[in-house]
Amino acid sequence: MPLLSFVVSLGLLFPYIPANATTCTTSGDNITIAANCIFDAGTYTFTGTLTINSGVTVTAASNVGAGQVINIDVQGTIDANGTGYSGGSGPGVGTGGSCSGGGAGHGGRGGEPCVSAVGGTTHGDVKPPADRGSGGANSSGTGAAGGGSVKLSAPTGTITIGASGIVRANGGTGQVGAGGGGAGGSIWIDAGTFTGSGVVTANGTTGVTSGGGGGGGRIALYYDTDSSSVVPVAQGGSNTSGALRGGAGTIFRDDKDDALTNGNLIVDNNDQAGTAADTLQFTSSLTFDSIDIRDAARYVVPNTMTITLASGGTMSGGGTTNGLLTVNSGATFNLPASSSTVSHINVTNNGSLAVSGGTNLTDLTVCGATLVLNRTTGSFDSGNLTTLTAGSGGIFSITGTSVFTVGTITV
C-alpha cells in the first residue's frame, strides 16, 4: 500500500505548541488525528489516509515532508506559524536601527522602518520552496520568528484541504519592543488531484512600534488535476508608524501533465495600503509560462539576472493597483515572441527587453499598463522597434537621454 511520510527536522526555531498538545501518532493505517498534537524531529510513515479533523492543530517542529499516498485529507490545521528562524536570525534577517527593526525577507523583502535600519533580503527557491522564513530584526526589542516549512506530497493521489482545513506557515507574532515582522515560510504541495476550499497561507507578519513588515513566503502547488477553489496567499506583513510593509511572496503553480513545462508565477500583495518593499528575484534565471504580478506587488529583476516568459506565454495582473515589474540595469526580461504584448503589469525597463531564442523584439503593444523605458541604461535587444502600439489603457513613456526610433506608432 502507498505510504505517507512526515519528515520533521529541528533548526533555529521556537515552535508554538497548542495548549495541552501531546505527541502525534507516529504510524498506522488510515489514521485520524482528533486532538491537538506535535510532531517532534523524525520520520513518520502512515499507510492509507492521514486525516486531521476539523478544529485540530498539528504543529510541525520545522519541515513536514511526504512520500507516496492515496490521500491526504486536511480538515483541521497544519500549523507552521513562527516555527522558522527566530527573531534576529536567518539568511533574510534585516538590521536594527535607532528607530526599530527591519522586517525579515524570504519570498519578498522585509520592510524598512527608517533610514538607519534595513529590511531583510529574499532567499530560497520559487520552484520548489523549502526554506524557513527568516526572523525579524531585533532593535530595542526582539523581532518575530519566521514561518516554518511544510511539504505535503501525494504525487499520484489526492490532497484535500477541506472547507475548515488550514495549511499555514506564516511569520510569528509575539515580538517585543520595536522588533521587525517575521517572514512567511514555505508550503510545497504535490498532488495527483488537488481538491477542497480551505486556506493555504505563508504570510509575513506586522512589525511592532514602527518595525518593518515581514516579507511574504513561498508557496508551490503541483498537480495533474486542480478541482479546488483554494486561493493561496503569500502577502507581506502590514506596516505601522510609517515603516514599509513587507514585499509580496511568490506563488508557483504547475499542471504537471499539460504541455507547458515552466509553470506559472503569481506575485500578489493583496492591495494593502501603504508603501511596500519589493519582491527581489533570488535565482539568476527563471522561466515561466505565465507571469501574474498584481495588487500592488513590486517584482524586481536585479543586475545580471534574467526572467523569461516562454514562447506562447501570457502576462496578467490587475487589482486596485497594478503590479510593477522593474528590470534593473544589466538585467533582462525576455518576452515570448518578436511581436509581444505587455498587459496589465506596469513595467519599468532600466535593462533590456528581449526575446529568447535568438530573435529580436520588433513589435510591441502596451495595454492596460504603463511601460517606462529608461534610455540612459535601458534598451530593446533590436535597438529600436518596427511598430509600437498603445492599446486601451496603455501608456508608453521614455526617460533619460538617447535617440529612440520607431517605424510605426499606433495610438
C-alpha positions in Angstrom: 0.0 0.0 0.0 1.3 3.5 -0.8 2.8 5.4 2.2 2.6 8.8 3.7 5.8 10.1 5.4 6.2 13.2 7.5 9.8 14.3 7.9 10.3 16.8 10.7 13.7 18.4 11.4 14.7 20.9 14.1 16.6 24.1 13.4 16.8 27.6 14.9 13.2 27.8 15.9 10.7 28.3 18.7 7.6 26.5 17.7 4.2 27.4 19.0 2.7 24.3 20.7 -1.1 24.3 21.2 -2.4 24.1 24.7 -2.3 20.5 26.2 -0.6 19.2 23.0 0.8 15.7 23.0 3.0 13.9 20.6 1.1 12.9 17.5 0.5 9.3 16.5 3.6 8.3 14.6 2.5 5.4 12.4 -0.6 3.3 11.4 -3.2 2.6 8.8 -5.9 5.2 7.9 -5.1 7.3 10.9 -7.3 10.2 12.2 -5.8 12.9 14.4 -8.6 14.1 16.6 -6.8 16.3 19.1 -4.0 18.9 19.1 -0.6 17.3 18.9 3.0 17.9 17.8 5.5 16.0 15.6 8.9 16.0 17.0 12.0 15.6 14.9 12.0 12.4 12.9 10.3 10.5 10.1 6.8 9.1 10.4 5.2 6.7 8.0 1.4 6.1 7.6 -0.5 3.8 5.2 -3.8 4.8 3.7 -5.1 8.2 4.6 -3.9 10.6 7.3 -6.9 12.7 8.3 -6.7 15.8 10.5 -10.1 16.6 12.0 -11.8 20.0 11.9 -10.6 22.2 14.7 -7.4 20.2 15.3 -4.0 21.8 15.2 -0.9 19.7 14.3 2.3 21.6 14.9 5.5 20.6 13.0 8.8 21.4 14.5 10.1 22.7 11.2 9.6 20.7 8.0 6.8 18.4 7.0 7.7 16.2 4.1 6.0 13.3 2.4 6.3 10.2 0.3 3.6 8.4 -1.7 0.0 8.3 -0.5 -3.5 7.6 -1.8 -5.0 10.6 0.0 -4.0 13.4 2.4 -7.2 14.8 3.9 -6.8 18.1 5.9 -9.9 19.1 7.7 -8.1 20.7 10.6 -4.9 22.7 10.7 -1.3 22.0 9.8 0.4 24.8 11.6 4.0 26.0 11.0 3.4 29.6 12.1 6.5 31.1 13.7 8.5 27.8 13.5 11.2 29.2 11.2 14.2 31.2 12.1 14.0 33.0 15.4 14.0 36.8 15.7 17.3 38.3 14.6 18.4 35.2 12.6 18.2 33.6 9.2 19.5 34.4 5.7 17.0 37.1 5.2 17.3 38.9 8.5 17.3 42.7 8.3 19.1 45.1 10.6 18.0 47.1 13.6 18.4 50.8 13.8 17.9 53.6 16.2 14.2 53.6 15.3 13.2 49.9 15.1 14.0 46.6 13.4 13.7 45.8 9.8 11.2 43.2 8.6 12.6 39.8 7.6 12.8 38.7 4.0 12.1 35.4 2.2 9.9 35.3 -0.9 9.6 39.1 -0.6 11.9 41.6 1.0 11.3 42.8 4.5 10.0 46.3 5.1 12.4 49.1 6.1 11.4 51.1 9.2 13.7 54.1 8.8 17.0 55.2 7.2 19.1 53.6 9.9 17.6 50.1 9.5 17.3 47.8 6.5 14.7 45.2 5.7 15.9 41.6 5.0 16.6 40.3 1.5 15.0 37.4 -0.3 16.2 33.9 -0.3 15.1 30.4 -1.3 13.5 28.9 -4.4 10.3 29.7 -6.3 10.1 26.1 -7.6 10.2 24.3 -5.3 10.3 26.2 -2.0 11.8 24.6 1.1 13.4 27.4 3.1 12.1 28.5 6.5 11.2 32.2 6.9 13.8 34.5 8.4 13.2 36.2 11.7 12.6 40.0 12.0 15.5 42.2 13.1 16.0 43.0 16.7 16.2 46.6 17.8 15.1 47.9 21.2 13.2 44.6 21.3 13.1 41.2 19.7 11.9 40.5 16.1 9.3 37.9 15.3 10.2 34.4 14.2 9.7 33.4 10.6 7.3 30.8 9.3 8.3 27.1 9.1 8.4 24.8 6.0 5.6 22.4 5.1 5.5 19.8 2.4 2.6 17.6 1.5 3.1 15.1 -1.2 0.8 12.6 -2.9 2.1 12.8 -6.5 -0.4 10.2 -7.8 -3.1 10.5 -5.1 -5.4 13.2 -3.8 -4.7 16.1 -1.4 -7.8 17.7 0.0 -7.8 21.0 2.0 -11.3 20.9 3.3 -13.6 23.8 4.0 -12.4 24.0 7.5 -8.8 22.9 6.6 -5.8 25.2 7.1 -2.2 24.8 6.0 -0.2 27.7 7.2 3.4 28.8 7.5 3.0 32.5 8.4 5.6 34.5 10.3 5.3 34.5 14.0 3.9 37.1 16.5 4.9 38.0 20.0 7.8 40.3 19.1 8.6 42.9 21.8 9.8 46.5 21.7 10.3 47.6 18.2 11.1 44.3 16.5 10.6 43.6 12.8 8.0 41.3 11.4 8.8 37.7 10.6 8.8 36.4 7.0 6.4 33.8 5.8 7.8 30.3 5.4 7.4 27.7 2.7 4.5 25.4 1.6 5.1 22.8 -1.1 2.1 20.7 -2.2 2.5 18.0 -4.8 -0.7 16.1 -5.7 -2.2 14.0 -8.4 -5.6 15.7 -7.7 -5.8 18.8 -5.6 -9.3 19.5 -4.1 -11.0 21.5 -1.4 -11.8 25.0 -0.4 -9.6 25.6 2.6 -6.8 28.1 3.4 -3.2 27.9 2.4 -1.0 30.9 3.6 2.6 31.8 4.0 2.3 35.5 5.0 4.7 37.8 6.6 3.7 39.5 9.9 3.5 43.1 11.0 6.4 44.8 12.7 5.5 46.4 16.0 6.2 50.0 17.2 7.3 51.1 13.7 9.1 47.9 12.9 9.1 46.8 9.2 6.7 44.2 8.0 8.0 40.7 7.2 8.1 39.6 3.6 5.7 37.0 2.3 6.9 33.4 2.0 6.8 31.0 -0.9 4.1 28.5 -1.9 4.2 26.0 -4.7 1.3 23.8 -6.0 2.0 20.9 -8.3 -0.9 18.8 -9.6 -2.3 16.8 -12.5 -5.8 18.0 -11.8 -6.9 21.0 -9.8 -10.5 20.9 -8.9 -10.1 23.1 -5.8 -11.2 26.6 -5.0 -8.2 27.2 -2.8 -6.6 30.6 -3.3 -3.1 30.5 -1.8 -1.8 33.7 -0.2 1.8 34.8 0.5 1.5 38.6 1.2 3.9 40.8 3.1 3.2 41.9 6.6 1.5 45.2 7.2 3.2 48.4 8.1 3.0 50.5 11.3 4.0 54.1 12.0 5.5 54.9 8.6 7.5 51.7 8.1 7.3 49.8 4.9 5.2 46.8 4.7 6.8 43.5 3.6 7.1 42.6 -0.1 4.8 40.0 -1.6 6.0 36.4 -1.5 5.8 34.1 -4.5 3.2 31.6 -5.6 4.1 28.9 -8.2 1.5 26.7 -9.9 2.3 23.8 -12.3 -0.1 21.5 -14.0 2.3 18.5 -14.2 0.6 16.7 -17.1 -0.1 19.5 -19.5 2.1 20.5 -22.5 3.5 23.6 -20.7 6.7 22.8 -18.8 7.6 26.0 -17.0 4.6 26.7 -14.7 3.0 30.0 -13.6 4.4 32.7 -11.3 2.0 34.8 -9.2 3.1 37.7 -7.1 0.2 39.3 -5.2 0.4 41.7 -2.2 -3.4 41.9 -1.7 -3.7 45.7 -2.5 -2.6 46.5 1.1 -2.4 50.2 2.0 0.9 51.9 2.3 4.2 51.5 0.6 5.7 48.0 0.4 9.1 46.5 -0.1 9.7 44.6 -3.3 10.0 41.0 -4.4 13.6 40.7 -5.4 14.4 37.8 -7.7 16.9 35.5 -6.0 17.6 32.9 -8.7 19.8 34.1 -11.6 17.5 32.8 -14.4 13.8 31.9 -14.2 11.4 30.9 -17.0 7.6 30.8 -16.7 4.6 30.0 -19.0 2.7 32.9 -17.4 3.6 35.8 -15.2 0.9 37.4 -13.0 2.0 40.4 -10.9 -0.9 42.1 -9.2 -2.5 44.0 -6.4 0.4 46.4 -5.7 3.1 43.8 -5.8 6.6 45.0 -7.0 8.8 42.4 -8.6 12.5 43.3 -9.3 15.0 41.6 -11.7 18.4 42.6 -10.4 21.6 43.2 -12.4 22.9 40.1 -14.3 19.7 38.2 -13.7 17.0 37.1 -16.3 13.3 36.4 -16.2 11.8 34.8 -19.3 8.2 34.4 -20.4 8.2 31.3 -22.5 7.1 31.1 -26.1 3.3 31.4 -26.2 3.3 32.7 -22.6 1.0 35.3 -21.2 1.2 38.3 -18.8 -1.7 39.2 -16.5 -2.2 41.4 -13.4 -4.7 43.9 -12.2 -6.3 44.7 -8.8 -7.0 48.1 -7.5 -3.3 48.9 -8.1 -1.4 47.3 -11.0 1.7 45.3 -10.1 5.1 46.5 -11.2 7.9 44.6 -12.9 11.2 46.5 -12.7 14.2 45.3 -14.9 17.3 46.8 -13.3 20.3 48.0 -15.3 22.2 44.9 -16.5 19.1 42.6 -16.1 16.9 41.1 -18.9 13.2 40.5 -19.4 12.7 38.0 -22.2 9.3 38.4 -23.9 7.7 35.3 -25.7 8.0 36.5 -29.3 9.3 39.2 -31.6 5.7 40.6 -31.6 4.6 40.8 -27.9 2.1 42.5 -25.6 2.7 44.0 -22.1 -0.7 43.7 -20.5 -2.0 44.9 -17.0 1.5 44.8 -15.4 3.4 48.1 -15.3 7.0 47.6 -16.5 10.0 49.9 -15.9 12.9 48.9 -18.1 16.3 50.0 -16.9 17.9 47.0 -18.5 16.9 45.0 -21.6 13.6 43.9 -23.1 14.5 41.0 -25.4 13.2 37.7 -26.9 14.9 34.4 -26.0 15.9 32.0 -28.8 17.9 34.4 -31.0 15.2 36.6 -32.4 14.7 40.3 -31.7 11.8 42.2 -30.2 10.4 44.3 -33.1 6.7 44.9 -32.4 5.4 45.9 -29.0 1.8 46.5 -27.7 1.1 48.0 -24.3 -2.5 47.5 -22.9 -3.9 48.4 -19.5 -0.4 49.2 -18.2 2.4 51.7 -18.3 5.8 50.8 -19.8 8.7 53.1 -18.9 11.9 52.9 -21.0 14.9 54.5 -19.4 17.0 55.3 -22.5 20.1 56.0 -20.4 20.5 52.4 -19.3 17.5 50.6 -20.8 17.1 49.2 -24.3 15.3 46.8 -26.6 17.5 43.9 -28.0 16.9 45.2 -31.5 17.9 48.8 -30.6 14.6 50.1 -32.0 11.1 48.9 -32.8 9.3 48.4 -36.1 5.9 49.1 -34.5 4.7 50.4 -31.2 1.0 50.3 -30.3 -0.6 51.9 -27.2 -3.8 49.9 -26.8 -6.7 50.5 -24.4 -5.3 51.9 -21.2 -1.7 51.6 -22.5 1.0 54.2 -21.8 4.5 54.3 -23.2 6.9 56.6 -21.5 10.6 57.4 -22.2 13.1 58.9 -19.7 16.8 59.6 -19.8 18.8 60.6 -22.9 19.3 58.9 -26.2 17.6 58.6 -29.6 14.8 56.1 -29.9 13.4 55.2 -33.3 10.0 53.5 -34.1 8.8 52.8 -37.7 5.1 53.0 -36.9 3.3 54.3 -33.8 -0.4 53.5 -33.3 -2.5 55.0 -30.5 
